[in-house]
Amino acid sequence: MLFTKRLHEPIQNGEVTCSVRIWKRPRVKLGNSYVLGNGRVIVDKLYQIELDDITPSLARKSGFSGVADLLKVAKHGMGENVYLIEFHYES
């Protein structure tokens, strides 16, 4: 699972523990780990949500200033399904 560079430090510090992705189908698996820096992100939960479920609060929890900021990063492919991924970082 890839993250924009500005989120690396907040994820490693435990400040960011979720991500919203827009994909055709899930690209991560529950329990799998993904390399980030000197550690790894481990997927704890994966939910399919609706676009309307993305609130300003969820955007901030995901490390973004607002919904528009989040969508600029999350909407980069042809997918239409919205996923909320909860994770933790282990160094």
SERO-4910 file (N, C-alpha, C, O; in steps of 0.05 Angstrom, whole numbers):
BEGIN
 pado doro    nc1    nc2    nc3   cac1   cac2   cac3    cc1    cc2    cc3    oc1    oc2    oc3
  Met    A     17    -23      0      0      0      0     18     24      0     36     27     17
  Leu    A     14     42    -18     31     66    -21     17     90     -9     -8     92     -9
  Phe    A     33    108      3     23    132     15     38    156      4     62    154     -2
  Thr    A     25    179      1     38    203     -7     60    209     14     56    205     37
  Lys    A     82    220      5    105    224     22     99    240     47    110    235     68
  Arg    A     81    260     45     75    277     68     61    262     90     60    272    113
  Leu    A     51    238     85     38    222    105     56    202    119     49    191    140
  His    A     80    198    109     98    178    121    103    183    150    100    165    167
  Glu    A    112    208    157    118    213    185     93    211    203     95    199    225
  Pro    A     70    223    196     47    220    213     38    191    217     28    184    238
  Ile    A     42    175    196     35    146    199     55    133    218     46    118    236
  Gln    A     80    138    215    100    126    232     98    135    261    105    120    279
  Asn    A     87    159    265     83    170    292     57    161    305     51    166    328
  Gly    A     40    147    289     14    137    299     -8    158    298    -29    154    309
  Glu    A     -2    181    285    -22    202    283    -43    196    262    -67    203    265
  Val    A    -36    182    241    -54    174    220    -56    143    220    -36    129    218
  Thr    A    -81    134    223    -86    105    226   -107     95    207   -117     72    211
  Cys    A   -114    111    187   -134    101    167   -129    115    141   -115    136    139
  Ser    A   -140    103    120   -137    114     93   -162    108     77   -174     87     80
  Val    A   -169    127     60   -191    123     41   -180    118     14   -163    134      5
  Arg    A   -189     97      0   -179     91    -27   -203     86    -45   -224     76    -37
  Ile    A   -200     94    -70   -221     89    -90   -208     70   -111   -191     78   -126
  Trp    A   -218     46   -111   -208     25   -128   -230      9   -141   -254     12   -133
  Lys    A   -224     -6   -162   -243    -25   -173   -250    -47   -154   -273    -56   -151
  Arg    A   -229    -56   -140   -232    -78   -120   -209    -73   -100   -190    -60   -105
  Pro    A   -212    -85    -76   -191    -81    -56   -164    -89    -66   -160   -110    -79
  Arg    A   -144    -73    -59   -116    -79    -67    -99    -86    -43    -75    -90    -45
  Val    A   -112    -88    -20    -99    -96      5   -115   -118     17   -139   -122     11
  Lys    A   -102   -134     35   -116   -155     48   -114   -152     79    -94   -142     89
  Leu    A   -135   -159     92   -136   -157    121   -113   -173    133   -110   -197    125
  Gly    A    -98   -162    151    -76   -175    164    -50   -174    150    -29   -179    162
  Asn    A    -50   -166    124    -25   -164    109     -9   -139    118    -21   -121    129
  Ser    A     17   -140    114     34   -117    120     46   -106     95     52   -121     76
  Tyr    A     51    -80     95     62    -66     73     84    -48     82     81    -33    101
  Val    A    107    -49     69    131    -35     77    127     -4     76    116      6     56
  Leu    A    135      9     97    135     39     97    159     47    114    160     42    138
  Gly    A    179     60    102    203     68    116    217     43    127    221     24    113
  Asn    A    225     45    153    239     23    166    220      3    179    229    -15    192
  Gly    A    194      7    175    174    -10    188    154    -20    168    159    -22    144
  Arg    A    130    -24    178    108    -34    161     81    -26    171     77    -22    195
  Val    A     63    -22    152     35    -16    158     20    -43    157     23    -58    138
  Ile    A      5    -49    178    -11    -74    180    -40    -67    178    -50    -51    194
  Val    A    -54    -79    160    -83    -74    155    -99    -88    177    -98   -113    180
  Asp    A   -114    -72    193   -131    -83    214   -160    -87    206   -173   -106    213
  Lys    A   -170    -68    189   -198    -70    180   -200    -58    152   -184    -41    145
  Leu    A   -219    -68    137   -224    -59    110   -254    -58    106   -268    -78    109
  Tyr    A   -265    -34    100   -293    -31     96   -299    -18     69   -283     -2     59
  Gln    A   -320    -26     56   -329    -12     32   -349      9     42   -368      2     56
  Ile    A   -345     34     35   -362     56     43   -372     71     18   -364     64     -4
  Glu    A   -389     90     23   -399    107      1   -383    133      0   -372    141     21
  Leu    A   -382    146    -22   -368    172    -25   -379    192     -5   -364    208      6
  Asp    A   -405    191      0   -418    210     19   -409    205     47   -413    222     64
  Asp    A   -397    182     53   -387    176     80   -361    190     86   -353    190    109
  Ile    A   -349    202     66   -324    216     71   -330    243     81   -339    261     67
  Thr    A   -326    247    107   -332    272    121   -306    288    125   -284    277    123
  Pro    A   -309    313    131   -285    329    138   -269    316    161   -244    316    161
  Ser    A   -283    305    180   -270    292    203   -254    267    194   -232    264    203
  Leu    A   -266    251    177   -252    227    166   -228    236    150   -206    223    151
  Ala    A   -231    257    134   -208    267    118   -185    275    136   -162    269    131
  Arg    A   -191    290    158   -170    299    176   -157    275    190   -133    274    194
  Lys    A   -174    255    198   -164    231    211   -145    215    192   -127    201    201
  Ser    A   -149    218    166   -133    205    146   -108    221    138    -92    213    122
  Gly    A   -105    245    151    -81    261    146    -84    283    126    -65    295    117
  Phe    A   -109    289    118   -114    310     98   -128    334    111   -141    331    132
  Ser    A   -127    357     98   -139    381    109   -169    382    105   -183    396    119
  Gly    A   -179    366     86   -208    366     81   -215    345     60   -197    331     50
  Val    A   -240    343     53   -250    323     34   -238    327      7   -229    308     -6
  Ala    A   -237    352     -3   -226    357    -30   -197    349    -31   -188    337    -51
  Asp    A   -182    355    -10   -153    348     -9   -150    318    -10   -133    307    -25
  Leu    A   -166    303      5   -165    274      5   -172    263    -22   -158    245    -32
  Leu    A   -193    273    -35   -202    262    -60   -182    267    -83   -181    251   -101
  Lys    A   -166    288    -81   -145    292   -101   -126    269   -102   -115    262   -123
  Val    A   -120    257    -78   -102    235    -76   -116    208    -81   -105    191    -95
  Ala    A   -140    205    -69   -154    179    -70   -165    173    -98   -166    150   -106
  Lys    A   -172    193   -113   -184    189   -140   -163    192   -161   -160    213   -174
  His    A   -148    171   -166   -127    173   -186   -128    149   -206   -110    146   -222
  Gly    A   -149    134   -205   -151    111   -223   -179    110   -234   -195    129   -232
  Met    A   -186     87   -246   -212     83   -258   -232     71   -238   -255     67   -246
  Gly    A   -224     65   -214   -242     52   -195   -265     70   -186   -263     95   -188
  Glu    A   -286     58   -177   -309     72   -167   -317     64   -139   -334     77   -127
  Asn    A   -305     42   -129   -312     33   -102   -294     47    -82   -270     50    -86
  Val    A   -307     55    -60   -293     70    -40   -288     52    -16   -306     39     -6
  Tyr    A   -263     51     -7   -255     34     15   -242     50     38   -227     69     33
  Leu    A   -249     44     62   -237     55     86   -219     33     97   -228     11    104
  Ile    A   -193     39    100   -174     20    110   -164     30    137   -153     52    139
  Glu    A   -166     14    158   -155     20    184   -130      3    188   -130    -20    181
  Phe    A   -109     16    199    -84      2    201    -68     12    225    -76     32    238
  His    A    -46     -1    231    -27      8    251      1      5    239      5    -11    221
  Tyr    A     19     20    250     47     19    241     64      5    261     62     10    285
  Glu    A     81    -13    252    101    -26    269    129    -20    258    134    -23    234
  Ser    A    147    -12    276    174     -6    267    192    -30    271    216    -29    265
***
